[in-house]
Amino acid sequence: MTKPKGERRGLVLVYTGDGKGKTTAALGLVLRALGRGFRPRIFQFMKHERAAFGEHRALEKLGVPIEGLGDGFSWRSRDLEKSAELARAGWRRAAEAVASGDWDLVVLDEIMYPLAFGWIDLDEVLEVLRERPQNVHVVLTGRGAPEALVEYADTVTEMKKVKHAYDAGIPAQKGMEH
Amino acid sequence: MTKPKGERRGLVLVYTGDGKGKTTAALGLVLRALGRGFRPRIFQFMKHERAAFGEHRALEKLGVPIEGLGDGFSWRSRDLEKSAELARAGWRRAAEAVASGDWDLVVLDEIMYPLAFGWIDLDEVLEVLRERPQNVHVVLTGRGAPEALVEYADTVTEMKKVKHAYDAGIPAQKGMEH
């Protein structure tokens, strides 16, 4: 596989694993990129288009586009064909954003779910990554990153759950987990 | 060990391990907290007080205090006593911020280093965490989180390096890693 060359070059980063911090780490990268004057853009495959968690409010203020592409909890949906269609339409939008070169950093949050369900095609995702403009960074998050994606990516971190507040009966805290 | 009770309660989160994304995930939490109107504050034990990476520039714009408490690469320093003193003075400032209740979220970035070096005392850190006001969230990052801290924390994630761009000879990219 060929990769973009040059001193400033876009990286492909993967945050995977069953622990907390995958989406959050992607948000941190967005903040860092903003501080350097980069233009980040975020697509969230498993969030509803009208999601308004803490990060959405903050990013709106910062002028960072963040788009929910799903219908909320798609994996529990009784209308899987609708979920699949939403994911495919969302992927087309995200792929265009990566290919356009208009964005220095594109976050594909929770893209591993639609990949695992076969709603979007891994080979197509890899092709969009390979063909992207040299300077474009792409971050992909979600449990169960496919082997071929791990192989292609520049940096891969597995967020491993050591322990989680939920397991001790503590409900999700606003501002920390949503 | 007693923990604060009540519906809204501060969590202790630990991001540890040798992978990328620990500090970045903490920054993402800051962004999320901001979106909920919380007041976050960041202490960075291994960053120089005049550090100006991407995150510093972005956080300054957002009005989030971020303080470097170290002298840069302290672990390579030839004046370890000076590094130890800086860490201890920094810890006193951070401990006051946690205890004050003036901040909803306090990030103790890379605190595992001074803990490992014995520059600051683990029991003292645990005591400050235990005694903190009920609503205060604290995030601690760095490799090699001590067992007693993992035990006390509500949520612990190990960021495991699967692969890293450095290893393939790709230099750190501005806006992504600093």
Interface residues (C-beta under 8 A of the other chain):
Chain A: E7 R8 R9 L11 L13 V14 Y15 T16 G17 G19 K20 G21 K22 T23 T24 A25 A26 L27 G28 L29 V30 L31 R32 A33 L34 G35 R36 G37 F38 F53 G54 E55 H56 R57 A58 L59 K61 L62 D104 L105 H137 V150 A153 D154 T155 V156 T157 E158 M159 K160 K161 V162 K163 H164 A165 A168 I170 P171 Q173 K174 G175 M176 H178
Chain B: E7 R8 R9 L11 L13 V14 Y15 T16 G17 G19 K20 G21 K22 T23 T24 A25 A26 L27 G28 L29 V30 L31 R32 A33 L34 G35 R36 F38 F53 G54 E55 H56 R57 A58 L59 K61 L62 D104 L105 H137 V150 A153 D154 T155 V156 T157 E158 M159 K160 K161 V162 K163 H164 A165 A168 I170 P171 Q173 K174 G175 M176 H178
